Amino acid sequence: MTNARLQQIVTLLYVHEKLVTSNGIKNKECDKLLELKERINRESNYYDSNDLIATSFNFLSKVIENWIQRNYNKNT
Protein backbone atom coordinates (compact mmCIF):
# COMPACT_ATOMS: atom_id res chain seq x y z
CA MET A 1 0.00 0.00 0.00
CA THR A 2 1.72 3.15 -1.18
CA ASN A 3 -0.88 5.73 -0.15
CA ALA A 4 0.00 6.83 3.37
CA ARG A 5 -3.50 8.22 4.08
CA LEU A 6 -5.21 4.97 3.14
CA GLN A 7 -2.69 3.05 5.21
CA GLN A 8 -3.49 5.28 8.20
CA ILE A 9 -7.23 4.70 7.79
CA VAL A 10 -6.79 0.93 7.54
CA THR A 11 -4.47 0.93 10.56
CA LEU A 12 -6.97 2.98 12.56
CA LEU A 13 -9.79 0.56 11.73
CA TYR A 14 -7.60 -2.42 12.66
CA VAL A 15 -6.61 -0.93 16.02
CA HIS A 16 -10.21 0.14 16.71
CA GLU A 17 -11.41 -3.41 16.07
CA LYS A 18 -8.80 -4.84 18.46
CA LEU A 19 -9.15 -2.32 21.29
CA VAL A 20 -12.84 -1.36 21.39
CA THR A 21 -14.98 -4.00 23.10
CA SER A 22 -18.31 -2.16 23.30
CA ASN A 23 -20.81 -3.39 20.71
CA GLY A 24 -22.69 -0.09 20.98
CA ILE A 25 -19.62 1.90 20.01
CA LYS A 26 -18.79 -0.51 17.19
CA ASN A 27 -22.35 -0.24 15.84
CA LYS A 28 -22.17 3.56 15.95
CA GLU A 29 -18.88 3.48 14.06
CA CYS A 30 -20.44 1.14 11.49
CA ASP A 31 -23.17 3.72 10.94
CA LYS A 32 -20.59 6.48 10.48
CA LEU A 33 -18.56 4.36 8.07
CA LEU A 34 -21.70 3.63 6.04
CA GLU A 35 -22.32 7.39 5.81
CA LEU A 36 -18.75 7.86 4.56
CA LYS A 37 -19.16 5.10 1.98
CA GLU A 38 -22.43 6.62 0.76
CA ARG A 39 -20.78 10.02 0.45
CA ILE A 40 -17.89 8.53 -1.52
CA ASN A 41 -20.28 6.81 -3.91
CA ARG A 42 -22.80 9.67 -4.16
CA GLU A 43 -20.89 11.69 -6.77
CA SER A 44 -18.58 8.99 -8.10
CA ASN A 45 -18.86 10.38 -11.62
CA TYR A 46 -16.81 13.42 -10.48
CA TYR A 47 -13.63 11.34 -10.25
CA ASP A 48 -14.25 8.60 -12.81
CA SER A 49 -11.59 10.09 -15.06
CA ASN A 50 -8.97 10.02 -12.28
CA ASP A 51 -7.82 6.43 -11.85
CA LEU A 52 -5.89 7.14 -8.64
CA ILE A 53 -8.91 8.59 -6.85
CA ALA A 54 -11.32 6.00 -8.28
CA THR A 55 -9.17 3.03 -7.23
CA SER A 56 -8.48 4.56 -3.81
CA PHE A 57 -12.19 5.08 -3.16
CA ASN A 58 -12.98 1.60 -4.45
CA PHE A 59 -10.40 0.13 -2.07
CA LEU A 60 -11.74 2.19 0.83
CA SER A 61 -15.31 1.07 0.09
CA LYS A 62 -14.21 -2.57 0.21
CA VAL A 63 -12.36 -2.02 3.49
CA ILE A 64 -15.46 -0.40 4.99
CA GLU A 65 -17.75 -3.22 3.81
CA ASN A 66 -15.41 -5.82 5.28
CA TRP A 67 -15.02 -3.97 8.57
CA ILE A 68 -18.79 -3.59 8.97
CA GLN A 69 -19.39 -7.28 8.26
CA ARG A 70 -16.97 -8.24 11.01
CA ASN A 71 -18.00 -5.64 13.60
CA TYR A 72 -21.71 -4.89 13.31
CA ASN A 73 -23.69 -6.55 16.08
CA LYS A 74 -27.43 -6.79 15.41
CA ASN A 75 -28.16 -7.69 19.04
CA THR A 76 -27.28 -4.28 20.43
HUVENQUI-V700435 format. One record per residue. SS is DSSP state (H for helix, E for strand, C for the rest). NEAR is the number of other ideal C-beta (glycine too) atoms within 8 Angstrom. D_CENTER is the distance of its C-alpha to the mean C-alpha in Angstrom with 2 decimals. Layout:
ss:near:d_center
SS:NEAR:D_CENTER
SS:NEAR:D_CENTER
This chain:
ss:near:d_center
C:5:15.60
C:3:17.50
C:7:15.09
H:6:15.26
H:6:12.52
H:11:9.88
H:9:11.73
H:8:11.59
H:10:7.87
H:10:7.93
H:8:11.14
H:8:10.18
H:10:7.82
H:8:10.83
H:8:13.36
H:9:12.03
H:11:12.23
H:6:15.68
H:6:17.13
C:9:16.25
C:3:18.57
C:6:18.63
H:8:17.33
H:7:17.62
H:8:15.32
H:13:12.68
H:11:13.19
H:8:13.00
H:11:9.64
H:12:8.51
H:8:10.39
H:8:8.96
H:11:5.29
H:10:7.47
H:8:9.47
H:9:7.21
H:12:6.66
H:8:10.38
H:7:11.33
H:10:10.15
H:8:12.11
H:6:14.90
C:4:16.89
H:10:15.86
H:5:19.59
H:5:19.76
H:9:18.31
C:7:19.50
C:3:22.30
C:7:20.26
H:5:19.13
H:6:17.31
H:8:15.03
H:11:14.72
H:8:13.89
H:10:11.37
H:12:9.49
H:8:10.19
H:9:8.91
H:12:5.47
H:11:5.73
H:8:7.24
H:11:5.17
H:12:2.91
H:9:6.66
H:8:8.13
H:12:6.90
H:11:8.03
H:7:11.07
H:6:12.05
H:10:11.77
C:8:12.79
C:8:16.53
C:4:18.64
C:4:21.64
C:6:20.69
